[in-house]
């Protein structure tokens, strides 16, 4: 059976100071993920830049930049003695303008806006007084991911002042991106019966990617369910 270990991650560069003080905890996280023994490690890096990614992987020593690609992906792959890592990202057609238009139009939908602010208040983040392992448990929590899915899908009804379906457009481009990431990863193992791939990707991607992999018969693993 093909298996996907979904590791929803924070973007470390957004919290560099806190992350820099938690390198030992990141090493503990990597040690923990090693127990799942993935056969391949896939990363949220543009697929067209796969060879550049691997040149960087080959040249990286223990001095990892404050970035989840390096701190988790490279570190884990090197500990497992993998020869390569795999870029599977596709940024697609979703632009900053799409996000701006969506955020401007949400104010016309008080219920959705309220749900958005409520979820933002609950959004997990890396904190100085919470271990990295527990921070990752929080961002990968099933109940949080379901709330995120509910919010995203509510965008389908959002229109701007001119009646443009900005929410539908946003979701259409989001789905396109997720489908391409899904396709890129599936093609990594097309000729293999059994494979266990660990994917490190931003937490917002989890709700849809989980459905896509489950839908095609993969076993989807949340590695943090046993963390107390």
Secondary structure, 3 states (H helix, E strand, C coil): CEEEEEEEECCHHHHHHHHHCCHHHHHHHHHHHHCCCCCEEEEEEEHHHHHHHHHHHHHCCCCCCCCHHHHHHHHHHHHCCCCCCEEEECCCCCCHHHHHHHHHHHCCCHHHHHHHHHHHHHCCCCCCCCCHHHHHHHHCCHHHHHHHHHHHHHHHHCCCCCCCCHHHHHHHHHHHHHHHHHHHHHHHCCCCCCEEEEEEEEHHHHHHHHHHHHHCCCEEECCCCCCC
